Amino acid sequence: MKTRVLLDSSVWIEWLTRGKRLRTCQRYMDKSHIVGVPALVIFEVCRKVTARVSDDEALRVAAWLRTFGVLNLTDEIALHGVDLSIAYKLGMADSLVLAHALREGAQLVTLDNDFASIKEASVIRA
């Protein structure tokens, strides 16, 4: 059975830009079940793509990310995010993405060291 994962925007961006941690990111993508993509992650990824490439490319990326299933922000996720933000001293976006992962029973995979002490997160290191 494949591990259930939720990929943070940093992983998607690393994969799209063919960054130095691409191979490790690809292993997570190949050997895991991606439970969905939070709408917030689509925003973060598309903001980067728009700034670096174009609006048209961002729309193509958004369409591709939607194929994994969109996880929308609900009041339940928002309130869980508040608790996580306080408990782990995370910013809004990070706490909401973690709340989505926990709601889906998935491991959060990220390149962000802010998650290093959180057992439900796997931080991909250089």
Rosetta blueprint (number, residue, H / E / L):
1 M L
2 K L
3 T E
4 R E
5 V E
6 L E
7 L E
8 D L
9 S H
10 S H
11 V H
12 W H
13 I H
14 E H
15 W H
16 L H
17 T L
18 R L
19 G L
20 K L
21 R L
22 L H
23 R H
24 T H
25 C H
26 Q H
27 R H
28 Y H
29 M H
30 D H
31 K H
32 S E
33 H E
34 I E
35 V L
36 G L
37 V E
38 P E
39 A H
40 L H
41 V H
42 I H
43 F H
44 E H
45 V H
46 C H
47 R H
48 K H
49 V H
50 T H
51 A H
52 R H
53 V L
54 S L
55 D H
56 D H
57 E H
58 A H
59 L H
60 R H
61 V H
62 A H
63 A H
64 W H
65 L H
66 R H
67 T L
68 F L
69 G L
70 V E
71 L E
72 N L
73 L L
74 T L
75 D H
76 E H
77 I H
78 A H
79 L H
80 H H
81 G H
82 V H
83 D H
84 L H
85 S H
86 I H
87 A H
88 Y H
89 K L
90 L L
91 G L
92 M H
93 A H
94 D H
95 S H
96 L H
97 V H
98 L H
99 A H
100 H H
101 A H
102 L H
103 R H
104 E L
105 G L
106 A L
107 Q E
108 L E
109 V E
110 T E
111 L L
112 D L
113 N H
114 D H
115 F H
116 A L
117 S L
118 I L
119 K L
120 E L
121 A E
122 S E
123 V E
124 I L
125 R L
126 A L
